Amino acid sequence: MCFTKGLDHCKDTGLISNKEDFEQFRRAIDEGFIDPFTSEVPPSPSKDRGWEAPTAGITYDLQGPDAQAVTMDPAPTLGSDELAYEMAEVYELALLRDVHFKEFNGDDPKCEKIKSTLDRLNSLKYTEKGFPNRPRINKDGLINSQNLFRGSSPNVEIGPYLSQFLLIGNDLPGDVSLTEGLIEYGALTISQKVPVAKINTDYLTSWENWLEAQNGKKLLNTDTLFDKEAGRRFISTPRDLATYVHFDALYEAYLNACLILLSMKTPFAPGFSNLSGQGSYFLNSLDFENPNHIKWETHQRAANGFALYGGPHILTLVTEVATRALKAVRFQKFNTHIRLRPEALSGRIEKADVIEDIYKQVGDSFSKLRESIAPTVSAIQDLNPENTALLPMAFQEGSPMHPSYGAGHATVAGACVTILKAFFDTDTVFVCREGKSLFDRYKKGDSPIEYVPSSDGSCLDGNQKGSYLTLEGELNKLAANISIGRNMAGVHYYSDYYDSLRMGEQIAIGILEEQALCYPTDPFVLTVPTFDGDVVRIGTR
């Protein structure tokens, strides 16, 4: 159950050929120096990919929690109903990789593939137990097409599957609407459209190809990964989202969201909106005897935020917390859990009988895992050209060269989104007002608005008959989309998303708490809604 990618693997079992190789690998991790990974750890003869930042977790920072000061619970264990469920989830996501996201909306699924996925997942023991360890969004105890693969945070189940921040852009000069998906970076613009990977094309489904990936062979080839004739489109399917999280700059989705919100002049958090000069803020209008008398009034401020309490402050923090998140999650990955990737676990399932012949007790555990999710495994075997139980991967090279638990993308998501939730008013809603779509406090005459990709992904379709989407919900959804997008690619499990997201949140809150101590004059007060629905208050007064 340990990560061994890049070491030499036995062609008959898929396990490492020599246990001494793993012992040396673990010794190098514990010693914490880079050179031994080259000079002392015996790699597979075909390895030409490097292990990624195995010593990053033993560094320190002068602001915010050190990488070793935050932690996560143990991952689900072999033989548990939880592990069986989340392995089934990863398999099922591979089966749905080319289904349009519009099929993930509504309680009554129209798509036969989604119906089959729901039947299989809802028949598992972990569903019957009500997901006691790491809950999913499911109000009645069962998963449906509206909450399927949504994660677990307030309001992520409301509206379209994809966060609006993965689709819309800015309203730009020259009547360029945010539906064009163009985000303004100063004088430059960047498109939300992604290159289209070849549909119905998955990787590492043959034993030989799978073994090459485990031995660390470099298999990525963007010349053959994408359908060049298809060009680019808005994220429309799990495969598109897998493409996004394959090549993103980790914090880019949250930087984009910040730029969009700043462009919309979305109100800042009430606790310090007067410091930022954002216009609308709460001033001497709270009547504790009658809360309905609370009024938001617009006041012109003579000083406003920029280097402090303004755009550059927020934009810098959104990116800065990402480095802290990556260091912390590396300590969990290498120094603590060293968990194998889903693709490797699928190899254990494929070779369970062979492993059982050699290692009776462990092999039996893999056989029982396979049996517990047999209908899902059978569907995978029907999909794979050679009828293997190997996990079909969206990435040619399979997973990155570091352990699975926690997830770098999810930890970064937790940290960056927490910064956004701290600075912006999360009670604002996405509305259509006088032909413009924006996040703002509700005003009479506003209507709800939501955007989804068209059937071919070439444009965005608007809907003004849905629910009001809150900023908190869309930011929580953004974090879940990016994190679970890695599950859609086949490189992570649900628990990787769930625990890492919350660890990233701890890191961001720690940095904000220390920053608040450094502002000796005006009170810097923030109220942050967490991914579990609680509220954390940050401030010295």
C-alpha positions, -999 to +999 in steps of 0.1 A: +000+000+000+030+023-003+042+045-031+070+029-051+068+045-085+103+049-100+117+018-083+120-015-103+088-035-103+082-072-109+065-079-142+045-108-127+031-091-096+035-054-101+051-052-067+087-039-063+114-064-073+136-058-043+124-047-008+159-032-002+151-006-029+122+007-009+141+006+023+168+028+007+141+051-008+126+055+027+160+061+043+167+089+018+134+105+026+142+104+064+176+119+059+162+148+040+190+155+015+185+156-023+217+139-035+210+104-020+179+101-043+204+101-072+235+084-056+220+058-032+184+049-042+184+022-069+160+033-096+143+011-122+166+008-153+139+025-174+133+054-150+137+088-166+113+108-144+125+125-112+108+122-078+092+155-072+105+176-043+109+148-017+126+171+008+102+201+006+084+191+038+113+196+061+117+233+055+105+261+078+087+294+073+088+327+092+051+334+086+023+309+090+024+273+102+055+253+094+051+224+071+052+199+100+028+219+122-004+208+103-014+172+097-041+149+084-057+117+097-045+083+084-058+074+050-085+047+046-069+013+052-068-018+031-099-039+040-121-010+049-154-002+033-142+034+029-112+024+007-135+002-013-159+030-019-133+056-029-115+031-052-149+025-068-154+063-072-121+066-091-130+037-114-165+052-120-150+086-128-130+069-155-162+054-169-178+089-170-148+107-184-165+118-217-200+125-203-210+162-205-212+180-172-248+190-179-257+154-172-244+159-136-274+182-128-308+172-116-321+145-092-333+123-120-305+114-143-311+110-181-277+096-189-276+058-187-239+058-177-247+080-147-276+058-138-254+028-138-227+046-117-253+057-091-267+021-089-233+007-083-221+033-058-254+033-038-252-005-034-219-004-015-215-009+022-200+026+028-231+042+014-253+022+037-232+034+066-238+071+056-202+080+049-192+083+086-155+093+082-154+117+052-190+127+042-203+135+008-230+159-001-260+137+002-291+148+020-311+116+021-282+091+025-279+083-012-259+098-040-279+113-070-268+130-102-271+165-086-246+157-058-225+131-075-187+138-071-195+173-057-173+169-027-184+181+008-187+218+016-217+242+019-236+249-013-214+229-037-245+209-047-264+240-058-265+248-095-243+235-123-215+211-115-187+235-126-180+267-106-187+298-125-150+308-120-139+280-143-160+294-172-167+332-171-142+360-177-144+398-173-166+423-191-140+440-213-140+472-233-156+469-268-187+450-256-168+419-248-190+400-224-178+378-196-194+349-215-164+351-238-144+336-210-116+361-213-099+372-181-081+405-180-045+404-167-037+441-169-033+449-206-033+412-214-062+386-216-062+349-211-089+324-222-108+299-200-110+275-229-088+244-227-073+221-255-094+191-262-079+157-254-088+128-276-121+113-264-125+076-255-088+074-253-074+063-219-039+051-209-021+025-188-049-001-195-024-028-207-001-045-182+030-036-202+021+001-204+011+001-167+044-015-157+064+011-177+047+039-158+053+023-124+090+020-133+091+058-139+093+059-177+085+092-193+053+086-213+038+121-217+035+132-253+013+162-259+016+157-297-006+126-294-026+136-263-048+163-279-072+163-308-056+191-327-086+195-351-109+201-321-090+231-310-101+245-276-134+247-258-149+255-224-145+228-198-174+204-207-165+169-195-144+153-168-117+147-194-116+185-200-113+192-163-085+165-161-067+184-188-070+217-168-055+202-137-028+184-157-012+216-169-024+243-145-001+265-125-017+252-093-030+285-080-041+298-114-079+291-109-079+311-077-059+339-091-084+340-120-113+341-095-097+370-077-092+390-108-128+383-119-141+394-085-119+426-084-131+435-119-167+431-108-160+453-077-174+425-056-178+439-020-151+430+004-158+414+037-178+437+060-152+436+088-127+457+069-145+471+038-141+506+053-103+501+052-103+490+016-124+519+004-147+494-014-177+517-011-205+497+005-198+490+042-217+487+074-217+519+096-237+526+128-268+509+114-270+478+136-301+478+158-297+448+182-334+451+191-344+448+155-319+430+132-341+438+102-330+474+104-295+466+094-287+488+064-258+488+039-249+523+029-225+537+003-199+562+016-171+578-004-138+571+013-109+595+012-083+567+016-085+532+002-067+499+000-039+490-024-007+477-009-027+470+022-064+458+022-066+462-016-061+443-048-023+437-047-026+426-010-052+399-019-036+389-052-002+384-036-016+364-007-036+341-030-004+330-047+018+332-016-001+306+004+003+281-024+040+276-015+032+270+021+005+245+011+029+226-012+055+223+015+030+211+041+015+185+018+050+172+008+056+164+045+024+144+045+032+127+012+068+116+017+076+118+054+043+106+069+019+085+048+037+076+015+005+063+001+003+045-032-016+060-061-050+047-074-033+034-106-010+013-084-039-001-063-056-011-095-025-031-104-029-049-070-065-056-079-055-069-114-029-092-100-047-101-067-047-139-075-010-139-083-001-119-052-023-141-031-003-172-042+029-156-029+017-135+000-015-153+013-028-127+038-021-096+018-032-111-015-065-121+001-071-085+011-068-074-026-091-102-037-117-091-011-114-055-023-120-066-059-150-087-049-165-058-028-167-036-059-171-064-085-198-047-106-176-016-111-145-037-118-165-056-144-175-024-161-139-014-162-129-047-177-155-042-204-141-008-212-104-018-213-092-032-246-074-061-229-101-067-203-078-057-174-089-043-141-063-015-144-076+020-139-079+039-172-059+070-169-064+104-185-027+111-183-003+091-205+023+090-178-001+082-150+004+099-117+031+123-107+063+111-091+052+116-055+028+098-031-009+102-032-018+115+003-023+144+006-031+160-027-011+191-037-039+205-058-064+201-030-041+216-003-034+246-025-072+248-032-079+249+005-054+276+012-061+299-018-099+297-015-097+304+022-079+337+014-106+346-011-134+338+014-116+359+040-113+390+019-145+390-001-181+391+012-191+355+008-228+363+013-229+380-021-248+363-049-244+359-086-270+381-102-280+396-135-285+433-132-293+456-161-278+431-185-246+426-165-237+395-145-218+400-112-214+389-076-230+415-054-254+420-025-289+414-037-309+444-049-346+445-059-349+436-095-319+413-096-324+378-111-303+347-106-279+338-134-257+308-141-236+297-170-229+263-184-210+252-215-230+245-247-232+210-260-200+214-281-183+236-255-178+265-280-198+290-259-216+295-226-253+292-222-270+314-196-299+304-174-319+329-153-344+304-139-321+286-115-311+292-078-291+321-066-255+310-065-236+324-034-200+334-036-192+310-007-208+282-027-190+289-059-156+292-042-162+260-023-173+244-056-141+258-073-119+241-047-139+208-051-138+210-089-100+214-091-093+188-064-118+162-077-106+170-112-074+151-102-096+121-092-112+124-127-078+120-141-072+089-120-043+102-099-061+108-065-087+094-041-116+112-024-098+112+010-069+130-007-092+158-016-112+159+017-083+160+042-059+181+021-085+208+015-089+212+052-052+212+059-048+240+033-075+259+051-055+257+084-024+271+066-042+301+052-059+308+086-026+306+103-010+332+079-040+355+083-039+353+121-002+363+121-008+391+096-035+405+118-010+408+146+012+430+125-013+458+118-010+480+150-035+508+141-068+501+123-085+469+134-081+441+108-110+418+114-120+389+091-147+363+094-140+331+074-166+304+066-148+271+066-152+241+044-172+223+072-197+251+076-182+267+107-170+303+110-135+314+121-130+350+133-096+365+127-086+398+143-070+414+173-100+435+184 
